[in-house]
Amino acid sequence: MTAVLPGATIGIFGGGQLGRMMTLAARTLGYHVIVLDPDAACAAGPVADRVITARLDDVAAATELARASDVVTVEIEKVGLDAMAAAAALRPVRPGAHVLRVIQDRARQKQWLAEHDFPLGPFWVARSAGELRDVLARAGANAFVKSATGGYDGRGQARAGPADDAEAVWRSLGSAPCVVEQALELESEISVMVARREGGAQATFPPALNHHVNGVLDWSVIPAPIPDTLAREGVRIACGIAERLDVVGLLAVEMFVVRGGTLVVNELAPRPHNSFHHTELASLTSQFEQGIRAVCDLPLGATDSTRPAAIANLFGDLWLHGAAPRWEQALALPGVRVHLYGKSPRPGRKMGHVGAVADSADDAVAMALDARARLRPGA
C-alpha cells in the first residue's frame, strides 16, 4: 500500500468531537477532510472541508464519501457494516469492517476476547428475559447488565442481582440481547492506546488512569501512577488484541485492575478515546495525529510523555439557566488549558475538557479538578 500523503483527502465516518479533533490534526499535517454525519451542524463541521449529512448506515452516502476521499476512517464504531463495505469497494477503509463487526456488539466482543484467551471477568449473554433471570442468579449481587448494542457513557446499562425483577430490567434495556458482567473488586481502571499501520508496525502511549462517575469518564491522567510491571502487562494485552484483530488505525483498550493487581479487559474502542485527550498536552505525538499517521500509512510518531498530564471533562450542566462558565478563573492557573468541542449545551452532554500538566500525576489531577471547579458560576 502506498502511503496517503499530505494534500490528499481523508474521509471520516462521524463528525462528533473526536472527528473534530482528528480533523484539526489532519489539517495541521496538510490533509483535506470530509465527514459523514447525521447532523449538518456536527462538531467537526466548522473545521472540515465538507459535511455529508446522512445516517451512518447510508450506503449511498458512504459511497459518496469514499469517492471524494483517498482513505476513509472512523471516529465512532456505530457505522453500518454495509456502508463500510460500500466505501471499502472504492477506497481503503481503516479500521476495516471486520474490526467494527466485533466491537460494535458487546456480546460478540466479549466472546471474541474469550475465544482468543484475553483476560476477562465472568460474563454471560442473555437473549430473553428468562435467560436474564437465570443469569442474574449466577452472577450474584450488583452485576452489570449492558445492552449488547448501542449505549455509551453509562447509557444502556443497569445494576441488578438475583432479587431484582429480571423482566423489568430486560424492558428497561430495550428488550434486546444484553451482556451480564459479574461485579468485581476493583482497584482502578486503566486504558491503553495502540496505533497500528497496515504492515503491522505499532506504537503505544503509556497507560492512562481513569476515574468514572455514574459510568461516565470524569477525569483521566497519563502516565498512570501504577507499577511498571502492571503498565507493561497492559501494553502487552492491548498490542496482542490490536494484532489479533488486525486493526489499522487506533485501538483503545479499557482494562480493570482487579484487587490483587491482575488485569481484565473491559471494552474496546477502534478510534480516539476520551482517556487520551491529554496526549495533546504532554505527548510528543497526540492520539489524533497518531491516528491520522496510522490510517495514512505514515511512520508513527514518538509517544513519550514530557510531563504528567490530566483532563477533567466538562458537561453541559455548567451552562444551566444561561450561566456562563468562568473561563478566566480556570485559565489563570498555570499549566491549564481549555478545549471546547463547539457543541450546544444540554445537561449531561460532554462539551469539552480542561487539561493540566504538572510535576506528578496527583498534582495534574488536582489542578484539572481545581480548574473545573473554578468554572462553575458562583464558585
Helices and strands as residue ranges (DSSP letters): E 9-13, H 17-28, E 32-37, G 45-47, E 50-53, H 59-67, E 71-74, H 81-88, H 97-103, H 106-115, E 123-126, H 129-139, E 143-147, E 157-160, H 166-172, E 178-181, E 186-196, E 202-204, E 208-213, E 216-222, H 228-245, E 249-258, E 262-269, G 274-276, H 279-282, H 287-295, E 309-315, G 316-322, H 327-331, E 336-340, E 350-357, H 361-375
